C-alpha cells in the first residue's frame, strides 16, 4: 500500500467507500464484512461511511454499524484505521434523499454516529450536504463545536463549492482537513474544488470515483482511452480510472465503493500504476 496525507495522518492512498454495502442491492452481511476485512488486510486505513447509508427508515446508521462490526472482528489493529462518516443527509425510507443542516440535527447525528462507531471520538466527521434552508455557517459551526469539544478528531465537508470550502476553513479556524465531492471520468465539474483543496493543502476525497467506468461493457467512445490503456497494460479500466485520480494531485484520495472482496482488491492495485505523460494527457482529454 502507498499512503497520502490527511491532516497529520498518513492514510492509504485509496480508501474504501461503504455505501454499496448498505443501500439498494446490498449484499448479505457476511459478504460485506468479508469485503471490509479484505480491504483492511490489503492495507486500507481509510473507510468512508455515513449515517444515511441505509434503505429503510428504521435502520439509520446501517453502514456505520456494519463498519464497526467489521473492525471489531478484524484480526488486525483497528486503531490504525480512520473511519470517516457524515451527517446532514437523510433517507426517509421511500428511496428519496433529503437534507437537514440544522445545528441541533448535526450535533444529534454526530453523537449517534459516535455511539454506533464506538470510541471516544468520531475519526473524521463531514457535513454531508448543504441545506438551502439553513445558513451554511450555522451548519459548519455545529461541526466546529463538535471539534472543539473533542467529540470528533477531524472535520471535513462534502458536496461543497469553492466559496463554501473557504467559508468552512474560516469557521473551523483553519482546521478543515478534507473535501469530499463527486469527481470521476464522467463527472469533472468539481475540478475547481479539487484544485482549491490542493492549494489549501487539504485532502480531496472523490466520491463515486469510477463514474463512467464502473461497467466495462458500457465504455463508449468517450472513455476509449481508459479501455485502450487498460487493454495495453493488462489491467481493468477501473484501475486505470483510479490511477488517473491519483495522478491529479498528491492530495487526492479516492474512495471507491465495493461490496465484494475481489472488487476492492482490484481497485487497490491502482496505487502501483504509474501513468505516462502521454497516457495521462489522453485520459484528461477524454
C-alpha positions, 0 to 999 in steps of 0.5 A, a space after each residue: 500500500 502507498 499512503 497520502 496525507 490527511 491532516 497529520 495522518 498518513 492514510 492509504 492512498 485509496 480508501 474504501 467507500 461503504 455505501 454499496 454495502 448498505 443501500 439498494 442491492 446490498 449484499 448479505 452481511 457476511 459478504 460485506 464484512 468479508 469485503 471490509 476485512 479484505 480491504 483492511 488486510 490489503 492495507 486500507 486505513 481509510 473507510 468512508 461511511 455515513 449515517 444515511 447509508 441505509 434503505 429503510 427508515 428504521 435502520 439509520 446508521 446501517 453502514 456505520 454499524 456494519 463498519 464497526 462490526 467489521 473492525 471489531 472482528 478484524 484480526 488486525 489493529 483497528 486503531 490504525 484505521 480512520 473511519 470517516 462518516 457524515 451527517 446532514 443527509 437523510 433517507 426517509 425510507 421511500 428511496 428519496 434523499 433529503 437534507 437537514 443542516 440544522 445545528 441541533 440535527 448535526 450535533 444529534 447525528 454526530 453523537 449517534 454516529 459516535 455511539 454506533 462507531 464506538 470510541 471516544 471520538 468520531 475519526 473524521 466527521 463531514 457535513 454531508 450536504 448543504 441545506 438551502 434552508 439553513 445558513 451554511 455557517 450555522 451548519 459548519 459551526 455545529 461541526 466546529 463545536 463538535 471539534 472543539 469539544 473533542 467529540 470528533 478528531 477531524 472535520 471535513 465537508 462534502 458536496 461543497 463549492 469553492 466559496 463554501 470550502 473557504 467559508 468552512 476553513 474560516 469557521 473551523 479556524 483553519 482546521 478543515 482537513 478534507 473535501 469530499 465531492 463527486 469527481 470521476 471520468 464522467 463527472 469533472 465539474 468539481 475540478 475547481 474544488 479539487 484544485 482549491 483543496 490542493 492549494 489549501 493543502 487539504 485532502 480531496 476525497 472523490 466520491 463515486 470515483 469510477 463514474 463512467 467506468 464502473 461497467 466495462 461493457 458500457 465504455 463508449 467512445 468517450 472513455 476509449 482511452 481508459 479501455 485502450 490503456 487498460 487493454 495495453 497494460 493488462 489491467 481493468 479500466 477501473 484501475 486505470 480510472 483510479 490511477 488517473 485520480 491519483 495522478 491529479 494531485 498528491 492530495 487526492 484520495 479516492 474512495 471507491 465503493 465495493 461490496 465484494 472482496 475481489 472488487 476492492 482488491 482490484 481497485 487497490 492495485 491502482 496505487 502501483 500504476 504509474 501513468 505516462 505523460 502521454 497516457 495521462 494527457 489522453 485520459 484528461 482529454 477524454 
